[in-house]
Amino acid sequence: MRLSDLMGVTVVGRDGHELGHVHDVEMVADGPTLGPFGPTLRVDRLVVGRGSIGARLGLDRDEVRGPWMLKAIFGRRRLHRVAWTDVQRAADGTLHVIR
């Protein structure tokens, strides 16, 4: 599976309600070292929600402080961070949270 296959995919929660679409993927560099490239990356969490512009700018994160006007507009949207280990791919192409 390619990372681009995950972007924009619909994610459904345990209760069957749609959480939104995948907007970003958080990765961890903790795999085996590949020569000069360093440690390999693995998918840790998916950033899922309905608002995409603020998420792409990083304005949904608490540690991002500004610009204040954009933070006020886009920072209110709640995005979910779903652990990759809690995700199961369905036959119809959606992702289901299993925990």
Secondary structure as the mmCIF struct_conf table of DSSP 4:
data_model
#
loop_
_struct_conf.conf_type_id
_struct_conf.id
_struct_conf.beg_label_comp_id
_struct_conf.beg_label_asym_id
_struct_conf.beg_label_seq_id
_struct_conf.end_label_comp_id
_struct_conf.end_label_asym_id
_struct_conf.end_label_seq_id
HELX_RH_3T_P HELX_RH_3T_P1 LEU A 3 ASP A 5
TURN_TY1_P TURN_TY1_P1 LEU A 6 GLY A 8
STRN STRN1 THR A 10 VAL A 12
TURN_TY1_P TURN_TY1_P2 ARG A 14 ASP A 15
BEND BEND1 GLY A 16 GLY A 16
STRN STRN2 GLU A 18 THR A 33
HELX_RH_3T_P HELX_RH_3T_P2 GLY A 35 PHE A 37
STRN STRN3 PRO A 39 GLY A 49
BEND BEND2 ARG A 50 ARG A 50
HELX_RH_AL_P HELX_RH_AL_P1 ILE A 53 LEU A 57
TURN_TY1_P TURN_TY1_P3 GLY A 58 ASP A 60
BEND BEND3 ARG A 61 ARG A 61
TURN_TY1_P TURN_TY1_P4 ASP A 62 GLU A 63
HELX_RH_AL_P HELX_RH_AL_P2 TRP A 68 PHE A 74
TURN_TY1_P TURN_TY1_P5 GLY A 75 ARG A 76
BEND BEND4 ARG A 77 ARG A 77
STRN STRN4 HIS A 80 ALA A 83
HELX_RH_3T_P HELX_RH_3T_P3 TRP A 84 ASP A 86
STRN STRN5 VAL A 87 ARG A 89
TURN_TY1_P TURN_TY1_P6 ALA A 91 ASP A 92
BEND BEND5 GLY A 93 GLY A 93
STRN STRN6 LEU A 95 VAL A 97
#
